[in-house]
Amino acid sequence: MTKKEQKKIVITGGNSGIGYATAEEFLGRGYKVLITGRNPGAIQQAVYDLGFPAEGFQADQGSLADIQKLKDYVRSRYTQIDVLFINAGIGKFGPFESVTEAAFDEVMDINFKGAFFTAQQLLPLVKEGGSIVFLSSSNANGGMPGAAVHSASKAALNSLARTLSRELAPKRIRVNTIVPGPVNTPLAEKAGFGKEGLDHMAALVPMGRVAEPHEIAKMVGFITSRDAAFVNGAEISIDGGFSVHPLAG
């Protein structure tokens, strides 16, 4: 009997938060896991904490040169992968009138342009029957003050995923988007949402709390599994009802 080949996943931005939790989830599912990130020390620590067979690769999703290097590494290391989770992103917020071109470009380069070309460059390595998952945000469909650029970057991501879900269907590659509401992650703190900010968000969530990273990771696990084989082009909200709250956004 031929030994069953171990499945593989690439997770961008996998050294903390949702990406790290997803790495843990897929290690538990028996996958080989490759995480990326910009900080080599953080990647090394995350790989150590995750344990074998997790691996890391330094890559900035905002750099097309880094994306090409990632493609070359994945091709040489794994040949093909089963799942690509495009999770890396940043959140920077401020009044519309104060947005600079540099700030606009930074958010768009990482959240949308980088995600676009990561999917494009790694697509030839995704197996027939595999999955691409984008991490979006409830801001994509909301109107939170101060989030003009962030919201636009995530809305563009949703649009891209819808198009790819049809374009890649003949290759039997499913493309779906996960749309979380407020999540307790280091990124939230970097974006200026400390405990007070998260407590405020929790008060707007009908379930009375924000999500934890592992709850998002569980959905990535499900949406890429055989149990979700007929789910394609979906935008799956995981927000505790935040998006239907009358004051949300």
Secondary structure, DSSP 8 states (H G I E B T S, - for coil): -------EEEETT-SSHHHHHHHHHHHHTT-EEEEEES-HHHHHHHHHHH-TTEEEEE--TT-HHHHHHHHHHHHHHHS-EEEEEE---------GGG--HHHHHHHHIIIIIIHHHHHHHHGGGEEEEEEEEEE--GGGSS--TT-HHHHHHHHHHHHHHHHHHHHSGGGT-EEEEEEE-SB-SHHHHHTT--HHHHHHHHHHSTTSS-B-HHHHHHHHHHHTSGGGTT--S-EEEESTTGGGSTT--
